[in-house]
Amino acid sequence: MKNHFLYILFAFAFTLNLNAQNGQGVVTDAFTNKPIAGVVITNDKSNASLATDSAGKFELSCADIPYYITLHFLGYEDVHIKVTSCNRSINAQMSPSSLQLNEVQINGWANDNKNNQLYRAQSIGVLSRADLNRGTGLSLVDAIDLVPGVNMMARSPFGGQHIVIRGYYGGGSGANSLPAFNTNGLGYQVTLNNIPLTDATGTTLMDDIDFSTLGKVEVIKGPQSTLYGSGIGGVVNLYTARPTPNTTEISQTAMGGSYGLWRTTTGLTTAGSNYDVALNYGHQNYNGFRPHDASRKDYVTFTGNYYGKVQTLSAYFSYSHSYEELAGEQDAGELYRHSDSIIVPTYVTNNSHTLVESFRGGVTDDFKFSKHFSNQTTVFGSGRSSNMPFAKGVTDYSLINFGARTGFVYDQQFKNVGIHGIIGGSVIRTAQTVSGNSFGNANNAKYTALNGSVFTQWNINLPLQ
């Protein structure tokens, strides 16, 4: 009896020791925080490999520490992590690769790692960080035009952007329906880290967005866009880049170009096993290729994420100061001759420009109640003031936005039949004050807009797909 007891005690102690020799970790999507199943993990010393389970979790041997592991999964960029201790878990994040643009990559609430058009009734175009940096990376115009059916234009080199999705642009009626008439985006929704950039009036202004901080852009066309509001054209979701896991970096970059282009970016990032923080400051000058066409911008951006066992908290805060001079109209002949003449001199005499100063902030809570039921809630607020003299007048705007959006997700697999459902709602309130003078007529007004929506979507995956 005594020998049996000693044997059981020895086996129990051996089991504890065996468990103690394994480190743990989880692999998630860098932008959606959803677990990725089937990620292949290799050890550079033992050459052993393993794969993450359905919850994105894995175990590592604590022998031969320190060593490096490599994470590989089709459609994502490889990740290399140094393992130095088994006392803390590894929270690895993988970013989608630009090499898989022909596949539909489902993100946000609708992500279930099934990147196949058979599973989702929607059309999505995805741009990775590599796509965004094909040019200077300072503007979204060149990159987003790579998405079929999407066109982006700008009134000035780095301001007055608007997007046309599938040919729709809500510019008004008659001559005013031309896309060039209204440089504020209409007919689509834009979000940044799940924070709406589109206000309650349906207007989207992007002069104050530092596009160089983006790591991913997602364009949703079709019925799926109704999850984000009443944008007829579709939805553009912007995501900031995430820091490299388990690293601390201080970076300073500088870029110069023709026509006086000068951009500097100072960054501080740190990421641990269950958190990451990024702080960036960007300063940009551009003299323009036409008279009275200069641009000056300053950006400060902060992002932070905390990853718990059943909860993820994300925060985004930004401040920007943007100044864009307006050169006015110029006919084709003058443009092709590279003429420095001003066709409409009043643009210069009235110092036409767009001056925008803004702040924006939001917090997102992604909570998993159980294996099949979760919730994502975002509260946000922003403020903006702008001064816009033009050829025959001047307009001053100031507005405050605040609101929230939430969604409850149910995901269940019954043998060969899967059910994925979303129920949620959003509300945003905009208070705007307008004052100015146009063609000798004074204009002073206050507006308040309230925009709310309730949405639900259910997908059933049948046995034969």
PyMOL commands that set and color helices and strands:
alter all, ss='L'
color gray80, all
select helices_A, chain A and resi 2-20+98-100+108-110+129-132+141-144+174-177+211-213+223-228+332-336+346-349
alter helices_A, ss='H'
color red, helices_A
select strands_A, chain A and resi 22-29+40-43+49-51+57-61+67-72+79-83+90-94+123-128+150-156+159-165+188-192+195-196+214-221+234-240+248-256+262-271+275-286+295-307+311-325+353-368+373-390+393-414+417-438+441-461
alter strands_A, ss='S'
color yellow, strands_A
deselect
rebuild
show_as cartoon
